[in-house]
Amino acid sequence: RQKREWIKFAAACREGEDNSKRNPIAKIHSDCAANQQVTYRISGVGIDQPPYGIFVINQKTGEINITSIVDREVTPFFIIYCRAVDSLGQDLERVLELRVRVLDINDNPPVFSMSTFLGQIEENSNANTLVMMLNATDADEPNNLNSKIAFKIVRQEPSDSPMFIINRYTAEIRTMNTFLDREQYGQYSLVVRGSDRDGGADGMAAECECSIKILDVNDNFPYMEQSSYSISIEENVLNSNLLQIRIIDLDEEFSANWMAVIFFISGNEGNWFEIEMNERTNVGTLKVIKALDYEATKNLQLSLGVRNKVEFHQSIKSQYKLTATAVSVTVLNVVEGSVFRPGSKTFVVTSEMGQNYQLGDFIATDLDTG
């Protein structure tokens, strides 16, 4: 009994195939059979537990046979509990566990966790900047060539030039260069293929889409629609709409990168004017808030500059140069007539003053001639 042979290792079974040609996949034997009648029995999943009847045993010879096709993704291995009993059903040996491994075949394609992945990246980003990471799984055996997925970008729209790269194994999508320009293309669409068996021709594949939005940065300088302006205004008049100045900016419309601020460089030392911006139209309105006097100022030369509400992006900040736009203002003369200056005086009359005594002068001045 010290040298008895109780079990032989079981042959592995390949999923999805008829393994009966490999029968018997195992044979158990007890040395007790030399002295008495031995009955061999088995139990476990695939025998007397669902799925039933996959394995059967010849109770006299101890041969174990497989009777049906198995699926590794359902049951990667079976444990067959083996017993040798006498005529009274008493165990003659300790219960042994026979492990039957199910060999994997490549019967499952990769599966992406989403049909469309959404990502975004700022324009002008550095090369090799992470955009997004995809996720795919394969139900075949882990750490096996059948489940080793290789990723590849197979199509890009717009297709002018490749802008993205993907890590073959981590599925990280990164920028290929620094040339992303929202003003040229605001969105890219990628088709990514994941192929098992490390991308081999004999592998199975799946595809997903990636939608990448290009985020705007302030990389365009605003400028005035015209390089110079000429206007005229009557003296002594306030005007809430003296001039409309439209600003052109190629950045994303209605964003802070697009909204402009017009400011005075010179010419408004008397604080006659102010500029009000309309953030919906990017139009500045030049207003007269302090009346001009033709006799004092017949012409004005305003110098205007423009910037955005937010700072320029680092990619262009050093290139910014303040450009002045000239606004020539002509003040028109208006017939004003004569006025008393000052408008009132106080005279003191005493009892010592005689008839026709001159108390003082009340002088009127013609505003046009002085």
VENFEN-V18910 format. One line per field, one symbol per residue. psi: psi as a letter, one per 30 degrees, with the letter a starting at -180 (. if undefined). A space follows every 50 residues. Layout:
BEGIN
psi: ???
END
This chain:
BEGIN
psi: ffgkjfkkkkklkklgljgfffkkflklkkffffflkkkklllakgdgkk klgeklkjfefgkklkflkljefejflkjjkkkjlafggkkfllklkjkj kjkkligkllkkfkekkkllkklgllkgkkelklkklkflklhlefgjkk kkjfkkklgekkfllkkeefgkklkfaggkjefekfkkkkkkkkkahhgl fgllllllkkjjkjkkligkkllkelflkkllkklgkkkgiekkjkkkkf lkkflffeklkklkelfhfghfllkkkjfffhkkkkkjfkkljefejfkk jkjklkllfllllfffeffkkjkkkkjkkkkkkkjfaklkjlfllkkkkl ffkakgkjfakjkkkjfef.
END
